[in-house]
Amino acid sequence: MVDIFAALENQGLPIDAAARARLGRYIELLLAWNERMNLTAITEPEAIWVKHIYDSLTVFLSPHDPSPRSVIDVGTGAGFPGLPMKIVRPELSLVLLDAREKRLRFLEAVVADLGLQDVRLVHGRAEVLGRDPAYRDRFDLAVARAVAPLSVLAELFLPFVRPGGLAVAWKGERGREELTGAERAITALGAEVAAVEPLALPGAYGSRVLLWFRKVHPTPERYPRRPGEPERRPLR
């Protein structure tokens, strides 16, 4: 079995025993709940450790790691990447945002079981919350993994980032192609490309690209558009 903790430590990210135990318990809860609701198509333990846990934590292996205080995970699903990030760095103030309430019930159970503090679960659409002054232009870091094409995702998660803050999108091998089609949208939303960072997962699990964006100025008032509009008419 791939030892993700050795792989992380070799790259400068040691994980202590308490965090390892919490990550293991998180996986147990994920598999148990997955039997009655669709949380993940990945159910083989090694694949979960690599493709969900390790993959989520690659943000902390980056030279662009901003050591944020506040993080919002947009379209969090089963909690990736936000919850592994919180487990490894308990000092983070974390918001998990998802439009599906049943997923948040699962996340509520995980947060309670693991005794995590300063985690807020928010049910709603990113297009709506991105206009709420309590969330708009507020976060040091916005993260999103497997949510939408970048031309759509940019409008969903960049409005949450404060000027000077960062956003990062996890993408597959075609991430660079998505970036080419989304650069004008990124600029229109008040951001710029900070880095394109390729990485390899341990074992035979393929590769990823982390796309980093820096918020240059507040998102213009007309964005995000109403729910569904970013998907119907992506910014070009």
C-alpha positions as CSV (number, residue, x, y, z in Angstrom):
1,M,0.0,0.0,0.0
2,V,1.2,3.5,-0.8
3,D,2.4,5.3,2.4
4,I,1.1,8.8,1.8
5,F,2.5,10.0,5.2
6,A,6.0,9.0,4.2
7,A,5.5,10.7,0.8
8,L,4.3,13.9,2.5
9,E,7.1,13.9,5.0
10,N,9.7,13.4,2.3
11,Q,8.3,16.6,0.8
12,G,8.4,18.6,4.0
13,L,4.9,18.0,5.4
14,P,5.1,15.7,8.4
15,I,1.7,14.6,9.8
16,D,1.4,14.0,13.5
17,A,-0.3,11.0,15.1
18,A,-3.5,12.8,16.1
19,A,-4.0,14.1,12.5
20,R,-3.3,10.6,11.1
21,A,-5.9,9.1,13.4
22,R,-8.5,11.8,12.5
23,L,-7.9,11.2,8.8
24,G,-8.4,7.5,9.2
25,R,-11.6,8.1,11.1
26,Y,-12.8,10.5,8.4
27,I,-12.3,7.7,5.8
28,E,-14.2,5.2,8.0
29,L,-17.2,7.6,8.2
30,L,-17.0,8.4,4.5
31,L,-17.2,4.7,3.6
32,A,-20.0,4.0,6.1
33,W,-22.2,6.9,4.9
34,N,-21.4,6.2,1.3
35,E,-23.4,3.0,1.6
36,R,-26.6,5.0,1.8
37,M,-25.7,8.2,-0.1
38,N,-23.5,8.9,-3.1
39,L,-20.5,10.7,-1.6
40,T,-17.6,9.2,-3.6
41,A,-17.2,6.8,-6.5
42,I,-13.8,5.9,-5.0
43,T,-14.1,3.1,-2.4
44,E,-10.8,1.2,-2.5
45,P,-8.9,2.3,0.6
46,E,-5.5,3.0,-1.0
47,A,-7.2,5.0,-3.7
48,I,-9.1,7.1,-1.1
49,W,-5.9,7.8,0.8
50,V,-4.1,8.9,-2.4
51,K,-6.8,10.4,-4.6
52,H,-8.7,12.2,-1.8
53,I,-6.4,12.7,1.2
54,Y,-3.0,13.1,-0.3
55,D,-4.4,15.0,-3.3
56,S,-6.2,17.5,-0.9
57,L,-3.0,18.1,1.0
58,T,-0.8,18.9,-2.0
59,V,-1.9,22.5,-1.5
60,F,0.6,22.5,1.5
61,L,3.4,21.1,-0.6
62,S,3.3,24.1,-2.9
63,P,5.8,26.9,-2.7
64,H,2.7,29.1,-3.2
65,D,1.2,27.8,0.1
66,P,-0.2,31.1,1.6
67,S,-0.5,29.8,5.2
68,P,-4.0,31.2,5.3
69,R,-6.1,32.0,8.3
70,S,-9.4,31.7,6.6
71,V,-10.4,29.2,3.9
72,I,-13.6,28.6,2.0
73,D,-14.1,25.3,0.1
74,V,-16.6,26.0,-2.7
75,G,-18.6,22.9,-3.8
76,T,-17.0,20.8,-1.0
77,G,-19.0,17.6,-1.7
78,A,-17.7,15.0,0.8
79,G,-15.3,17.6,2.3
80,F,-12.4,17.5,-0.1
81,P,-10.0,19.4,0.0
82,G,-11.2,21.4,3.0
83,L,-11.5,18.9,5.7
84,P,-8.1,17.2,5.2
85,M,-6.6,20.7,5.2
86,K,-8.3,21.5,8.5
87,I,-7.3,18.2,10.1
88,V,-3.7,18.8,9.3
89,R,-3.8,22.5,10.2
90,P,-6.3,22.9,13.0
91,E,-5.7,26.6,13.3
92,L,-7.5,27.3,10.0
93,S,-10.9,29.0,10.1
94,L,-12.9,26.9,7.5
95,V,-16.2,27.3,5.6
96,L,-17.5,24.3,3.8
97,L,-20.0,25.4,1.1
98,D,-22.3,23.1,-0.8
99,A,-25.6,23.3,-2.6
100,R,-26.7,19.8,-1.5
101,E,-28.0,19.6,2.1
102,K,-27.5,15.9,2.5
103,R,-23.8,16.3,1.9
104,L,-23.7,18.9,4.7
105,R,-25.4,16.4,7.1
106,F,-22.6,14.0,6.5
107,L,-20.0,16.8,7.0
108,E,-21.8,17.8,10.2
109,A,-21.4,14.3,11.5
110,V,-17.7,14.2,10.6
111,V,-17.0,17.5,12.2
112,A,-18.7,16.5,15.4
113,D,-17.1,13.0,15.5
114,L,-13.6,14.4,15.0
115,G,-14.2,17.3,17.5
116,L,-13.1,19.9,14.9
117,Q,-13.5,23.6,16.0
118,D,-14.1,26.7,13.8
119,V,-15.7,24.9,10.9
120,R,-18.8,26.5,9.4
121,L,-21.1,24.4,7.2
122,V,-23.1,26.6,4.7
123,H,-25.9,25.3,2.5
124,G,-26.4,27.4,-0.6
125,R,-25.4,28.4,-4.1
126,A,-22.0,30.0,-4.7
127,E,-23.7,32.6,-6.9
128,V,-25.9,33.7,-4.0
129,L,-23.3,33.6,-1.2
130,G,-20.7,35.3,-3.4
131,R,-22.9,38.4,-3.2
132,D,-23.4,38.3,0.5
133,P,-21.2,40.9,2.3
134,A,-20.5,38.3,5.0
135,Y,-18.7,36.1,2.5
136,R,-17.7,38.3,-0.5
137,D,-14.1,39.4,-0.7
138,R,-13.5,38.0,2.8
139,F,-11.2,34.9,2.6
140,D,-7.5,34.4,2.5
141,L,-7.9,31.3,0.3
142,A,-10.7,29.8,-1.8
143,V,-10.3,26.2,-2.8
144,A,-12.3,24.0,-5.3
145,R,-11.7,20.5,-6.5
146,A,-13.7,18.7,-9.2
147,V,-16.5,21.4,-9.2
148,A,-16.8,22.8,-12.8
149,P,-14.8,23.8,-15.9
150,L,-12.5,26.7,-15.0
151,S,-14.4,29.2,-17.1
152,V,-17.4,28.5,-14.8
153,L,-15.5,27.9,-11.6
154,A,-13.7,31.2,-11.7
155,E,-17.0,33.0,-11.3
156,L,-18.1,30.7,-8.5
157,F,-15.0,31.0,-6.2
158,L,-13.1,34.1,-7.0
159,P,-15.7,36.5,-5.5
160,F,-15.0,35.0,-2.1
161,V,-11.3,35.9,-2.0
162,R,-10.1,39.2,-0.4
163,P,-7.9,41.5,-2.5
164,G,-4.4,40.1,-2.0
165,G,-5.7,36.6,-1.2
166,L,-5.4,33.4,-3.3
167,A,-7.6,30.8,-4.9
168,V,-6.5,27.4,-6.1
169,A,-8.3,24.9,-8.4
170,W,-7.4,21.2,-8.6
171,K,-7.4,20.1,-12.2
172,G,-6.5,17.0,-14.2
173,E,-4.1,16.7,-17.0
174,R,-6.1,19.1,-19.2
175,G,-5.9,21.9,-16.6
176,R,-3.6,24.0,-18.8
177,E,-6.2,23.8,-21.6
178,E,-8.9,25.0,-19.3
179,L,-6.8,27.9,-18.2
180,T,-6.3,29.1,-21.7
181,G,-10.1,29.3,-22.2
182,A,-10.6,31.1,-18.8
183,E,-7.9,33.8,-18.7
184,R,-10.3,36.6,-19.7
185,A,-12.8,35.5,-17.1
186,I,-10.2,35.5,-14.4
187,T,-9.2,39.0,-15.3
188,A,-12.8,40.2,-15.4
189,L,-13.3,38.8,-11.9
190,G,-10.4,40.8,-10.4
191,A,-7.7,38.2,-10.4
192,E,-4.6,37.1,-12.2
193,V,-2.8,33.8,-12.7
194,A,-0.2,33.3,-10.0
195,A,1.1,29.9,-10.9
196,V,0.5,26.7,-12.8
197,E,1.9,23.8,-10.7
198,P,2.1,20.2,-12.1
199,L,2.3,17.4,-9.5
200,A,2.4,13.7,-9.5
201,L,0.4,11.5,-7.1
202,P,2.3,8.6,-5.5
203,G,1.9,5.1,-6.9
204,A,0.3,4.7,-10.3
205,Y,-2.4,7.3,-9.6
206,G,-1.6,9.8,-12.3
207,S,-1.0,13.6,-12.2
208,R,-2.7,16.8,-11.3
209,V,-2.3,20.5,-12.0
210,L,-2.8,23.1,-9.3
211,L,-3.9,26.4,-10.8
212,W,-3.2,29.3,-8.5
213,F,-4.9,32.8,-8.8
214,R,-4.2,36.0,-6.9
215,K,-7.0,38.5,-6.2
216,V,-5.8,41.8,-7.5
217,H,-8.8,43.9,-6.7
218,P,-12.4,43.4,-5.5
219,T,-14.7,41.5,-7.9
220,P,-16.9,43.9,-9.9
221,E,-20.4,44.3,-8.5
222,R,-22.1,42.5,-11.5
223,Y,-20.4,39.2,-10.6
224,P,-21.3,36.5,-9.7
225,R,-24.4,36.5,-11.9
226,R,-27.6,34.8,-10.9
227,P,-27.7,31.0,-10.1
228,G,-27.2,28.9,-13.2
229,E,-26.0,31.8,-15.4
230,P,-22.2,30.9,-15.1
231,E,-22.9,27.4,-16.4
232,R,-25.3,28.6,-19.2
233,R,-23.1,31.4,-20.4
234,P,-19.5,31.1,-19.1
235,L,-17.4,34.2,-19.3
236,R,-15.1,34.3,-22.3
